[in-house]
């Protein structure tokens, strides 16, 4: 009985920004839990490679879709196409995101605009397009990907932190509006994870030592550390969990 609470068999899940890294790991976890997964990206070649890899390792049926998450019109068309070709979406994971680093006084307007568009506006665009279809069905799970920077700041990434703080509050607002329709909206907030995109930081001896000493768990996160939390938030086990930010950070946000 308990295991059935986490069973995602035959549920359709769209994971944005899932051709590599954290997004692909999240999609893999959902596929392993039984979901029919739709991978999303902007490069069809990279996306097809990810689809073949996931299908080969999990034995799951995996689909792909290409659209620009920063363009509301493309999002609407893309979501409609997914539902037409794969089926009604039961799960949305808003994972697409980018990072830019610079001292606050040197940040360019173009980098600010890119961060806001990709990390925050896309959550609104895709979340709204999917929610408009979930509401009449009276059910659905939306998981927005935040960060420890949803709560904490660091030098050089003030705009990024602003977007991830925005994701946390947008999640709560979506909960307030969509909860009465039977939809749960939560955020999953990773700490410092060892991925291809953070490889330079992992290999920086001083920074890695800071991560280990700052994190009660004493290590960088590994991609598999995110899977259980995501499956929980996408499953029946979280039906009375709404508007929450779940930090998967080895305890970083719990201590000073």
Buried (B, 14 or more C-beta within 10 A) or exposed (E): EEEEEBBBEEBBBBBBBBBBBBBBBBBBBBBBBBBBBBBBBBEEEEBBEBBEBBBEEBEBEBBBBBBBBBBBEBBBEBBEEBBEEBBBBBBBBBBBBBBBEBEEEEBEEEBBEBBBBBBBBBBBBBBBBBBEBBBEEEEBBBBBBBBBBBBBEEEBBBBBBBBBBBBBEBBBEBBEEBEEBEBBBBBBBBBBBBBEBBEEBBEEEEBBEEBBEBBEEEBBBEBEBBBEBBBBBBBEBBEEBBBBBBBBBBEBBEEE
